[in-house]
Amino acid sequence: MGRFDLRQDEEYTRAVIALAEPGSQLRMASAYLNLAKPYEECMEKAVQDGVDLSFLTASPQANGFYGAKGPAGYIPRAYSILEERLYQRLKCRIWEYNRPGWQFHGKGLWYTPPNEKDPVLTSIGSPNFGFRSIRRDMECQFYLFTGNVELRNALREEMEHLHRHAKAIDPTDFQHEGRRSGPVARAATNLIRHYL
């Protein structure tokens, strides 16, 4: 709700990222991996401080615009360009969801303290972590912090379930046909990224 200068979602998300301890795990999911600059900056510092950060996002084939006619058909490629930039900048793991015939729209954040296997914190709501989410759209989320063993186990199982049809990407994935992008595609992505 950035239009109305209501930035609580952004402030709390940045605080969660900033409070992550060295050796902890921070898992994030968004179908639209187009991080807003304030989040990228916090995440970059977290990674430098020793936080194990990873993202789960849609593969180009699991993007809702995959195969669309006209300019919309280029949207998965634009997200791929943004994903590659993030991968290069943050040096973190990125997983891509790709289940034939399915689209990926998962969203969330899970925090696991050092030397533990189950999350103690998760976000519930509609975070995409992108510029549009914090400046243009009306997003709402809240954070759940728990010490309940059963709930923590369920949160871990939720993360595992989301990753069941995902694979970790590596730099060569960005060179495959359909993902390589020339200067025109990169320039166009820069022009429209605040609308993605």
N, C-alpha and C positions, 0 to 999 in steps of 0.2 A: 504494500500500500504506500509505496514511495511517492506517488502523486500527491498524497495528503501529508507527506513528511512523517508518516508513521513507520518507523524502522525497527520495531521491537524484534521481529523475526531475524532480521539481519544482525542486530546487536547480540542477540542470544546465541545465534549460530556461530558468530565470530568468537564469542566468549567460550563456548564449548570447545571449539578448535584450539583456542589459545590456552585453555586449562589442561589440555591433554598432556600427560606426563611422558617423559622419555621412556621408551620401552612399552608404551601402551599401544593399542590398536584402535584406529579410527577407520571405520568402513562407511562408505557413502554410496548411495545409488541414485541415479537419475537417468531417465531415458534421453535427456537432452544435456549432454556434457558440454556446457557453454558457461563455465564458471564466471561469476562476477569478480571483478578485480579485487574487492576487499576480501573475498573468500580465498582467492588464489594467494594473496599476500600472506594471510594467516596460515594457510596450508604449507606454503613454502617454508615459513619459519618453523612450523611444527615438524616437518620432515628434517630440516637441519638440526633440530633439537632431539631427534631420535624417535619420533613417533612413526609407527608403522602405518602408513596411509595407503588405502586402496579404494578404487572406484569400480562400480558395476554400472555399465551403460548398455544401450542397445547397439548391436552390430548394425551396419548399414542395412542388412536384410531384415532386421527386426524393428527398424524405424518405420513409423506409420506412413511416411511419405515415400517409402521404397516402391519404385515402379510407377509412381504418379506421372501423369502427363504434364507437359509444359515445364515452366520454371520450378514448380514444386518438386519435380523429380530430381532436382539438384540438391535438395535440402539434406538428404543423407550424406552426400559428399561434403557439404559445408560442415556438418557435425564431425565428420571424419578429420577434416582439416583442423578443427578446433581441438579435437581429441589428441591429435598428433602434437600440436603445440603444447598442450598441457603435459603430455607424456615427457616431452623433451625438457620442459621447464621444471617440473616437480620431481622427476626421476622416481615416480611411484608406480605401483602396479595398477594396471587397468584391465578389467575383465569385461568381455563383451558377451552379452546374452544373444544366443542364436539358436532358436528352436524352430525348425521348419514349420511354416504356416502360422507362426505366432508373432505378435508384436510385443515389445517390452515397454512397460510404462511404470516399472517399479521406482519407488522413491524412498529415501530414508537415510538415517544416520545411526550408527551403532558405535558405542564407545566401550572398550574393554580395558580395564586397568592392567598395568604390568604384571606379569607372572600369573595371569588368570586366563581362563578359556571362555568364560561367558560374559556377555556385555552387562553393564550395570545401568546404561543409559541408552535410550533410543528416542528418535523423533517420530511424532505421529502427526500427519497432516499432509500438506501438499507442497513440500519444498522441491524445487528444481535446482536451486543454488545458482541460477543464472541471472544475468542483468535484468531480463524481462521480469523475472520473479520478484526481484527486490525493488524495481523502479516502476513497473507498469501494471503488473497484475495484482489482484487481491488474493494473496496467499495467506494461509493461516496454518500454524502448527503449534504443537506444544511438546515439551520434553518430559519423558517419564524416567525417573531415577528410581532404581529398586535394589534392594538387597535380598528379595525373595528368590530362593534357589530355583524353584520351579519356573518362575517367570523368566529368570535369567537364562535357564536352559532352553526355554521356548524361543527366546530372542535369538540365541545361537542357531537353533534349528531353522528359524525363519531365514537367517542369512544363508545357511547352507542350502536351503531349498531354492532361494533365488539364484544361487551360483550353480545349481545342478546342470543347467544348460548353458553354461558360460565357459569361455576359455580365456586364459591370460594372453594378452597380446604382447608382441615384441616388435622392435623397429621394422622388421621385414614385412609385417602385416600392412604397413602403410604404403608399401611399394606394389601391392597386388593390383591387378587390373580392376578398374572401377573405383579405386581409391586414390590413385596417383592424380595429382592436381597441378595444373600449370599456373602461371602467374595470373591469368584472367580469373580463374576460379578462386585463387587466394585473395585477390583484390576484391572480388564480389563478396566473399565471406566477410572481409573486414567491413564492408559497407553495410551488410545486413545483420551482423552478429547481435546487435542490440534488439533485434526483432525476433530472434530465434529463442 
